[in-house]
Amino acid sequence: MTGEGGGKDKEIILDAREAPEEVLRAARDLGIRRFLGRSPEGGETVQISEEPGGRGLHVVTIESPEDVARVVSVADAGAREILVRSRDWRIIPLENLIAQLQGRGVRLLAEASGGADAELLSGVLERGVDGIVLGAKGVDELTAAVEALSRPPPVSMSTAAVESVELVGMGDRVCVDTASILSAGEGALVGNSASFLFLVHGETLETGYVPARPFRVNAGGVHAYIMLPGGRTKYLSELSAGDRVATVDWRGNVRRAIVGRAKIERRPMAVVRAKSESGSGSILLQYAETIRLVRPDGSPVSIVELSPGDQVLVHVPRRAGRHFGMAVDEFVLEK
């Protein structure tokens, strides 16, 4: 199970001592292999150890700065896995422990109460804890935690040939300002149709007239779809601070990004139409030099430089229909 915080694997251990049977079964199906107290068939049972140097999971409750020092002492005594429980302060003690225990060969675990909590703990001091002990009482809660700690799977990228670039007048477009720094060849998947999404490059390039805005994707018209983590889509007009969007690079690798701001302004717009082996589609973008799509080699190309026959990267989902952003198998015609 792979987490995004620090690029490391983040393991989930399910606290199974009071978990319903359906949660145990769901955990096994979701790839969880270790269980605290008891385990379903095929799982590994983790036991709490009372001896500092013994095998098993060592538990330390943090109530004061002295308890942080006690965790380090337990690690020095030979403990390989330590579960930290906190009464009130959580983040600062964990930051101190992550810094002090790195390189000691001990795995630091923390208790989480749900998906948002697990994601928070996995990113403390960027590196995060090594694993989460989750006390999920329901399948939905468990699934949310697993999704929060899993790196989004890559998406398939296709090459499409530009058919036309047509100026169409003024329209309202959305700049998606994220809380992430985008790299060259990275942006967001956006389109007039959810069945044909263009890779719109982030504003990562310096020019003589405009400084780079490497957190921004000038994504297109308010009506357009943007891909979210997990493959769902949302209208650009619906984005607001705190939402999550998927940032995608030219190879199809996906990251989660938090929206810090969605800025809507009226600008001159152009529609780009393109066709791939899997279908055709279009996107409505602001017509300006800093608005770029992505070539098959990962290099950006400005919309003002696009010509018929140029190749750009697109994503064509296997299912075209959308119901409240979720892909469904149904006939939908969008022009």
DRENDO-1510 file (C-alpha; in Angstrom, 1 decimal, always signed):
<recs>
REC; n; res; u; v; w
REC; 1; MET; +0.0; +0.0; +0.0 .
REC; 2; THR; +1.7; +3.2; -1.2 .
REC; 3; GLY; +1.2; +6.6; +0.4 .
REC; 4; GLU; +2.0; +10.0; -1.2 .
REC; 5; GLY; +3.5; +11.6; +1.9 .
REC; 6; GLY; +7.3; +11.5; +1.4 .
REC; 7; GLY; +6.8; +8.9; -1.4 .
REC; 8; LYS; +7.0; +6.0; +1.1 .
REC; 9; ASP; +4.8; +3.0; +1.7 .
REC; 10; LYS; +2.3; +3.7; +4.5 .
REC; 11; GLU; +1.0; +0.5; +6.0 .
REC; 12; ILE; -2.5; +0.3; +7.6 .
REC; 13; ILE; -2.8; -2.1; +10.5 .
REC; 14; LEU; -6.5; -2.6; +11.4 .
REC; 15; ASP; -7.4; -2.6; +15.1 .
REC; 16; ALA; -9.5; -5.7; +14.8 .
REC; 17; ARG; -10.3; -6.2; +18.5 .
REC; 18; GLU; -13.8; -4.6; +18.2 .
REC; 19; ALA; -14.1; -4.5; +14.4 .
REC; 20; PRO; -17.2; -6.1; +12.9 .
REC; 21; GLU; -16.7; -9.2; +10.7 .
REC; 22; GLU; -17.6; -7.3; +7.5 .
REC; 23; VAL; -14.9; -4.8; +8.2 .
REC; 24; LEU; -12.4; -7.6; +8.6 .
REC; 25; ARG; -13.4; -9.1; +5.3 .
REC; 26; ALA; -13.3; -5.7; +3.6 .
REC; 27; ALA; -9.9; -5.0; +5.0 .
REC; 28; ARG; -8.5; -8.2; +3.6 .
REC; 29; ASP; -10.0; -7.5; +0.2 .
REC; 30; LEU; -8.5; -4.0; +0.3 .
REC; 31; GLY; -5.0; -5.4; +0.7 .
REC; 32; ILE; -4.6; -4.9; +4.5 .
REC; 33; ARG; -2.4; -7.8; +5.8 .
REC; 34; ARG; -1.8; -7.1; +9.4 .
REC; 35; PHE; -4.4; -6.9; +12.2 .
REC; 36; LEU; -4.2; -5.9; +15.8 .
REC; 37; GLY; -5.5; -8.5; +18.3 .
REC; 38; ARG; -7.1; -10.9; +15.8 .
REC; 39; SER; -7.1; -11.5; +12.1 .
REC; 40; PRO; -9.2; -13.0; +9.3 .
REC; 41; GLU; -7.9; -16.1; +7.4 .
REC; 42; GLY; -4.7; -15.2; +5.6 .
REC; 43; GLY; -3.9; -12.2; +7.8 .
REC; 44; GLU; -1.2; -11.7; +10.3 .
REC; 45; THR; -2.1; -11.0; +13.9 .
REC; 46; VAL; -0.1; -8.2; +15.7 .
REC; 47; GLN; +0.2; -8.5; +19.4 .
REC; 48; ILE; +1.1; -5.7; +21.9 .
REC; 49; SER; +4.4; -6.3; +23.6 .
REC; 50; GLU; +5.0; -5.2; +27.3 .
REC; 51; GLU; +8.7; -5.7; +27.2 .
REC; 52; PRO; +10.8; -2.8; +25.7 .
REC; 53; GLY; +13.1; -5.2; +23.8 .
REC; 54; GLY; +10.6; -7.9; +23.0 .
REC; 55; ARG; +8.9; -8.7; +19.8 .
REC; 56; GLY; +5.5; -7.3; +18.9 .
REC; 57; LEU; +4.1; -3.8; +18.9 .
REC; 58; HIS; +5.2; -1.4; +21.7 .
REC; 59; VAL; +2.6; +1.2; +22.8 .
REC; 60; VAL; +3.6; +4.5; +24.3 .
REC; 61; THR; +1.0; +7.2; +25.3 .
REC; 62; ILE; +2.2; +10.7; +24.9 .
REC; 63; GLU; +1.0; +13.0; +27.7 .
REC; 64; SER; +4.1; +15.1; +28.3 .
REC; 65; PRO; +7.5; +15.9; +26.7 .
REC; 66; GLU; +9.0; +13.2; +29.0 .
REC; 67; ASP; +6.9; +10.6; +27.1 .
REC; 68; VAL; +8.6; +11.6; +23.8 .
REC; 69; ALA; +11.9; +10.8; +25.4 .
REC; 70; ARG; +10.5; +7.5; +26.6 .
REC; 71; VAL; +9.6; +6.5; +23.0 .
REC; 72; VAL; +13.3; +7.0; +22.1 .
REC; 73; SER; +14.4; +4.9; +25.0 .
REC; 74; VAL; +12.1; +2.1; +23.9 .
REC; 75; ALA; +13.6; +2.3; +20.4 .
REC; 76; ASP; +17.1; +2.2; +21.9 .
REC; 77; ALA; +16.1; -0.9; +23.9 .
REC; 78; GLY; +15.5; -2.8; +20.7 .
REC; 79; ALA; +11.8; -2.2; +19.8 .
REC; 80; ARG; +11.2; -2.5; +16.0 .
REC; 81; GLU; +7.7; -1.1; +16.0 .
REC; 82; ILE; +6.2; +1.6; +18.3 .
REC; 83; LEU; +2.6; +2.8; +18.3 .
REC; 84; VAL; +2.3; +6.3; +19.7 .
REC; 85; ARG; -1.0; +7.3; +21.3 .
REC; 86; SER; -1.7; +11.0; +22.1 .
REC; 87; ARG; -4.1; +12.5; +24.6 .
REC; 88; ASP; -4.1; +16.1; +23.2 .
REC; 89; TRP; -1.0; +17.3; +21.3 .
REC; 90; ARG; -0.4; +15.1; +18.3 .
REC; 91; ILE; +1.4; +16.8; +15.5 .
REC; 92; ILE; +4.4; +18.4; +17.3 .
REC; 93; PRO; +5.3; +15.3; +19.3 .
REC; 94; LEU; +5.1; +13.2; +16.1 .
REC; 95; GLU; +7.3; +15.7; +14.3 .
REC; 96; ASN; +9.9; +15.4; +17.1 .
REC; 97; LEU; +9.8; +11.6; +17.0 .
REC; 98; ILE; +10.1; +11.3; +13.3 .
REC; 99; ALA; +13.2; +13.5; +13.3 .
REC; 100; GLN; +14.7; +11.7; +16.3 .
REC; 101; LEU; +14.0; +8.1; +15.1 .
REC; 102; GLN; +15.1; +8.4; +11.5 .
REC; 103; GLY; +17.9; +6.0; +10.7 .
REC; 104; ARG; +17.4; +3.9; +13.8 .
REC; 105; GLY; +15.6; +1.0; +12.1 .
REC; 106; VAL; +12.4; +1.5; +14.1 .
REC; 107; ARG; +9.0; +1.9; +12.5 .
REC; 108; LEU; +6.8; +4.6; +14.1 .
REC; 109; LEU; +3.0; +4.1; +14.0 .
REC; 110; ALA; +0.2; +6.3; +15.0 .
REC; 111; GLU; -3.5; +5.8; +15.7 .
REC; 112; ALA; -6.0; +7.3; +13.2 .
REC; 113; SER; -9.8; +7.6; +13.5 .
REC; 114; GLY; -10.6; +7.9; +9.8 .
REC; 115; GLY; -9.4; +8.8; +6.3 .
REC; 116; ALA; -8.6; +12.5; +6.9 .
REC; 117; ASP; -6.9; +11.7; +10.1 .
REC; 118; ALA; -4.8; +9.0; +8.4 .
REC; 119; GLU; -3.8; +11.3; +5.6 .
REC; 120; LEU; -2.8; +14.0; +8.1 .
REC; 121; LEU; -0.5; +11.7; +10.1 .
REC; 122; SER; +1.0; +10.2; +7.0 .
REC; 123; GLY; +2.3; +13.6; +5.9 .
REC; 124; VAL; +3.6; +14.9; +9.2 .
REC; 125; LEU; +7.1; +16.5; +8.6 .
REC; 126; GLU; +6.5; +15.5; +4.9 .
REC; 127; ARG; +8.0; +12.1; +5.6 .
REC; 128; GLY; +5.1; +11.0; +7.9 .
REC; 129; VAL; +4.8; +8.1; +10.2 .
REC; 130; ASP; +5.6; +4.6; +8.8 .
REC; 131; GLY; +2.1; +3.2; +9.4 .
REC; 132; ILE; -1.3; +3.8; +10.7 .
REC; 133; VAL; -3.3; +1.7; +13.3 .
REC; 134; LEU; -6.9; +2.3; +12.2 .
REC; 135; GLY; -9.9; +1.6; +14.4 .
REC; 136; ALA; -12.5; +1.6; +11.7 .
REC; 137; LYS; -16.0; +0.7; +12.8 .
REC; 138; GLY; -17.5; +0.6; +9.2 .
REC; 139; VAL; -16.5; -0.4; +5.7 .
REC; 140; ASP; -17.0; +3.1; +4.3 .
REC; 141; GLU; -14.6; +4.5; +7.0 .
REC; 142; LEU; -12.1; +1.8; +6.2 .
REC; 143; THR; -12.3; +2.4; +2.5 .
REC; 144; ALA; -11.8; +6.2; +2.9 .
REC; 145; ALA; -8.6; +5.6; +4.9 .
REC; 146; VAL; -7.2; +3.2; +2.4 .
REC; 147; GLU; -7.9; +5.6; -0.5 .
REC; 148; ALA; -6.4; +8.5; +1.5 .
REC; 149; LEU; -3.1; +6.6; +1.9 .
REC; 150; SER; -2.9; +5.1; -1.6 .
REC; 151; ARG; -1.1; +6.8; -4.4 .
REC; 152; PRO; -3.6; +7.4; -7.3 .
REC; 153; PRO; -3.1; +4.9; -10.1 .
REC; 154; PRO; -1.6; +6.2; -13.3 .
REC; 155; VAL; -3.9; +7.1; -16.2 .
REC; 156; SER; -3.4; +6.2; -19.8 .
REC; 157; MET; -2.3; +9.0; -22.1 .
REC; 158; SER; -3.0; +9.0; -25.8 .
REC; 159; THR; -1.8; +11.2; -28.7 .
REC; 160; ALA; -4.3; +13.3; -30.5 .
REC; 161; ALA; -3.9; +15.4; -33.7 .
REC; 162; VAL; -5.2; +19.0; -33.5 .
REC; 163; GLU; -7.9; +19.5; -36.1 .
REC; 164; SER; -8.5; +23.2; -35.6 .
REC; 165; VAL; -8.0; +26.2; -33.3 .
REC; 166; GLU; -10.8; +28.7; -33.5 .
REC; 167; LEU; -11.2; +32.0; -31.7 .
REC; 168; VAL; -14.8; +32.2; -30.4 .
REC; 169; GLY; -15.0; +35.4; -28.3 .
REC; 170; MET; -15.1; +36.3; -24.6 .
REC; 171; GLY; -15.9; +33.7; -21.9 .
REC; 172; ASP; -15.4; +33.0; -18.3 .
REC; 173; ARG; -12.4; +30.8; -17.6 .
REC; 174; VAL; -11.0; +29.3; -14.4 .
REC; 175; CYS; -7.5; +29.4; -13.1 .
REC; 176; VAL; -7.0; +26.5; -10.6 .
REC; 177; ASP; -4.4; +27.6; -8.1 .
REC; 178; THR; -3.2; +24.6; -6.1 .
REC; 179; ALA; -1.1; +24.2; -3.0 .
REC; 180; SER; +1.4; +22.1; -5.0 .
REC; 181; ILE; +4.4; +23.1; -7.1 .
REC; 182; LEU; +3.9; +21.6; -10.6 .
REC; 183; SER; +6.8; +20.2; -12.7 .
REC; 184; ALA; +7.5; +20.5; -16.3 .
REC; 185; GLY; +5.2; +18.3; -18.3 .
REC; 186; GLU; +2.6; +18.3; -15.5 .
REC; 187; GLY; -0.9; +19.9; -15.4 .
REC; 188; ALA; -4.5; +18.9; -15.2 .
REC; 189; LEU; -6.9; +16.8; -17.4 .
REC; 190; VAL; -9.6; +19.1; -18.7 .
REC; 191; GLY; -12.1; +18.9; -21.5 .
REC; 192; ASN; -15.5; +20.0; -22.8 .
REC; 193; SER; -16.5; +16.4; -22.5 .
REC; 194; ALA; -15.6; +14.0; -19.7 .
REC; 195; SER; -14.9; +11.4; -22.5 .
REC; 196; PHE; -12.0; +13.3; -24.0 .
REC; 197; LEU; -9.7; +15.2; -21.6 .
REC; 198; PHE; -6.7; +17.3; -22.7 .
REC; 199; LEU; -3.5; +17.6; -20.6 .
REC; 200; VAL; -3.4; +21.4; -19.8 .
REC; 201; HIS; +0.1; +22.3; -18.7 .
REC; 202; GLY; +0.8; +24.2; -15.5 .
REC; 203; GLU; +2.1; +27.8; -15.7 .
REC; 204; THR; +5.7; +26.6; -14.8 .
REC; 205; LEU; +7.6; +28.5; -17.5 .
REC; 206; GLU; +9.2; +31.9; -17.0 .
REC; 207; THR; +8.7; +34.5; -19.8 .
REC; 208; GLY; +9.9; +38.0; -20.4 .
REC; 209; TYR; +6.5; +39.4; -19.7 .
REC; 210; VAL; +4.9; +37.1; -17.0 .
REC; 211; PRO; +6.6; +35.4; -14.1 .
REC; 212; ALA; +5.9; +31.7; -13.6 .
REC; 213; ARG; +3.0; +30.6; -11.5 .
REC; 214; PRO; +4.0; +26.9; -10.9 .
REC; 215; PHE; +1.1; +26.2; -8.7 .
REC; 216; ARG; -1.5; +27.2; -11.4 .
REC; 217; VAL; -3.3; +25.6; -14.2 .
REC; 218; ASN; -5.3; +28.0; -16.4 .
REC; 219; ALA; -7.7; +25.2; -17.0 .
REC; 220; GLY; -10.4; +26.5; -19.3 .
REC; 221; GLY; -14.1; +27.5; -19.4 .
REC; 222; VAL; -16.3; +27.4; -16.3 .
REC; 223; HIS; -18.3; +24.6; -18.0 .
REC; 224; ALA; -15.4; +22.2; -18.5 .
REC; 225; TYR; -14.7; +19.0; -16.7 .
REC; 226; ILE; -11.6; +18.5; -14.6 .
REC; 227; MET; -10.4; +15.1; -13.4 .
REC; 228; LEU; -10.3; +14.4; -9.7 .
REC; 229; PRO; -8.3; +11.8; -7.9 .
REC; 230; GLY; -9.9; +8.4; -8.4 .
REC; 231; GLY; -11.1; +9.2; -11.9 .
REC; 232; ARG; -14.2; +11.3; -11.1 .
REC; 233; THR; -14.7; +14.6; -12.7 .
REC; 234; LYS; -16.1; +18.0; -11.6 .
REC; 235; TYR; -17.1; +21.2; -13.3 .
REC; 236; LEU; -14.5; +23.8; -13.1 .
REC; 237; SER; -17.1; +26.3; -11.9 .
REC; 238; GLU; -17.7; +24.0; -8.8 .
REC; 239; LEU; -14.1; +24.1; -7.5 .
REC; 240; SER; -13.4; +25.9; -4.3 .
REC; 241; ALA; -10.6; +26.1; -1.7 .
REC; 242; GLY; -10.0; +22.8; +0.0 .
REC; 243; ASP; -11.2; +20.6; -2.9 .
REC; 244; ARG; -8.9; +18.0; -4.4 .
REC; 245; VAL; -7.9; +17.7; -8.1 .
REC; 246; ALA; -5.6; +15.3; -9.9 .
REC; 247; THR; -2.4; +16.7; -11.3 .
REC; 248; VAL; -1.1; +14.5; -14.1 .
REC; 249; ASP; +2.3; +14.5; -15.9 .
REC; 250; TRP; +2.9; +13.5; -19.5 .
REC; 251; ARG; +3.6; +9.9; -18.6 .
REC; 252; GLY; +0.2; +9.6; -16.8 .
REC; 253; ASN; +1.5; +9.7; -13.3 .
REC; 254; VAL; -1.1; +11.2; -10.9 .
REC; 255; ARG; -0.8; +13.3; -7.8 .
REC; 256; ARG; -3.5; +14.7; -5.5 .
REC; 257; ALA; -3.4; +18.5; -5.2 .
REC; 258; ILE; -5.4; +20.8; -2.9 .
REC; 259; VAL; -7.2; +23.7; -4.5 .
REC; 260; GLY; -6.2; +26.9; -2.8 .
REC; 261; ARG; -8.2; +29.1; -5.0 .
REC; 262; ALA; -10.3; +28.9; -8.1 .
REC; 263; LYS; -10.2; +32.3; -9.9 .
REC; 264; ILE; -12.8; +33.0; -12.6 .
REC; 265; GLU; -12.2; +35.9; -15.0 .
REC; 266; ARG; -13.6; +36.9; -18.4 .
REC; 267; ARG; -11.0; +36.5; -21.2 .
REC; 268; PRO; -10.8; +35.9; -25.0 .
REC; 269; MET; -11.3; +32.2; -25.6 .
REC; 270; ALA; -10.5; +29.7; -28.3 .
REC; 271; VAL; -11.8; +26.2; -28.9 .
REC; 272; VAL; -9.2; +23.5; -29.8 .
REC; 273; ARG; -10.5; +20.4; -31.5 .
REC; 274; ALA; -8.5; +17.2; -31.7 .
REC; 275; LYS; -8.9; +13.6; -32.8 .
REC; 276; SER; -7.2; +10.4; -31.5 .
REC; 277; GLU; -7.6; +6.8; -32.5 .
REC; 278; SER; -10.1; +6.4; -29.6 .
REC; 279; GLY; -12.3; +9.4; -30.4 .
REC; 280; SER; -12.4; +13.1; -30.7 .
REC; 281; GLY; -13.1; +16.1; -28.5 .
REC; 282; SER; -12.5; +19.7; -27.8 .
REC; 283; ILE; -11.5; +22.2; -25.1 .
REC; 284; LEU; -12.3; +25.8; -24.6 .
REC; 285; LEU; -9.2; +27.7; -23.4 .
REC; 286; GLN; -8.1; +31.3; -22.8 .
REC; 287; TYR; -6.3; +32.5; -25.9 .
REC; 288; ALA; -2.9; +33.7; -24.6 .
REC; 289; GLU; +0.7; +32.8; -25.0 .
REC; 290; THR; +0.9; +31.3; -21.4 .
REC; 291; ILE; -1.9; +28.8; -22.0 .
REC; 292; ARG; -0.3; +25.5; -23.1 .
REC; 293; LEU; -1.1; +21.9; -23.9 .
REC; 294; VAL; +1.5; +19.1; -23.8 .
REC; 295; ARG; +3.2; +17.4; -26.7 .
REC; 296; PRO; +3.8; +13.6; -26.7 .
REC; 297; ASP; +7.4; +14.2; -25.5 .
REC; 298; GLY; +6.3; +16.1; -22.5 .
REC; 299; SER; +7.1; +19.6; -23.8 .
REC; 300; PRO; +4.5; +22.3; -23.6 .
REC; 301; VAL; +3.1; +24.0; -26.6 .
REC; 302; SER; +1.2; +27.4; -26.4 .
REC; 303; ILE; -2.3; +27.5; -27.8 .
REC; 304; VAL; -1.3; +30.5; -30.0 .
REC; 305; GLU; +1.3; +28.2; -31.7 .
REC; 306; LEU; -1.0; +25.3; -32.3 .
REC; 307; SER; -1.7; +24.3; -35.9 .
REC; 308; PRO; -3.8; +21.5; -37.5 .
REC; 309; GLY; -1.8; +18.3; -37.4 .
REC; 310; ASP; +0.1; +19.1; -34.2 .
REC; 311; GLN; +0.2; +16.3; -31.7 .
REC; 312; VAL; -1.0; +16.8; -28.1 .
REC; 313; LEU; -1.6; +14.5; -25.2 .
REC; 314; VAL; -5.1; +13.5; -24.1 .
REC; 315; HIS; -6.8; +11.0; -21.8 .
REC; 316; VAL; -9.8; +9.0; -23.2 .
REC; 317; PRO; -11.6; +7.2; -20.4 .
REC; 318; ARG; -13.1; +3.8; -21.3 .
REC; 319; ARG; -16.5; +4.9; -20.0 .
REC; 320; ALA; -17.9; +8.1; -21.4 .
REC; 321; GLY; -21.1; +8.7; -19.4 .
REC; 322; ARG; -21.1; +10.7; -16.2 .
REC; 323; HIS; -23.6; +10.9; -13.4 .
REC; 324; PHE; -22.6; +13.6; -10.8 .
REC; 325; GLY; -19.0; +13.1; -11.8 .
REC; 326; MET; -19.0; +9.3; -11.7 .
REC; 327; ALA; -18.3; +7.3; -14.8 .
REC; 328; VAL; -21.2; +5.1; -16.0 .
REC; 329; ASP; -21.9; +2.9; -18.9 .
REC; 330; GLU; -24.5; +4.8; -20.9 .
REC; 331; PHE; -24.8; +6.6; -24.3 .
REC; 332; VAL; -23.9; +10.3; -24.1 .
REC; 333; LEU; -23.4; +12.6; -27.1 .
REC; 334; GLU; -21.5; +15.8; -26.4 .
REC; 335; LYS; -20.6; +18.2; -29.2 .
</recs>
